């Protein structure tokens, strides 16, 4: 699967931060975190992404989800 994202993503939860560098990392994070109850369709998209363009789109969808869930501490700076 998608070995490394173009832009690793720093996720912070309860004062602890991790860096996700791949779609597999993101899938594992979502599956192990309570946000999974809000992310079934996102997980489906990430797991089904086989082609490079679909993997890129799945990563962007995950970034957007993480921003919306306020898991990305530096979101405003990243988007500028």
Buried (B, 14 or more C-beta within 10 A) or exposed (E): EBEEBEEEBBBBBEEEEEEBBBBBBBBEBBEEBEBEEEBEEBBEBBBEBEEEEBBBBBBEBBBEBBBEBEBBEEBEEEEE
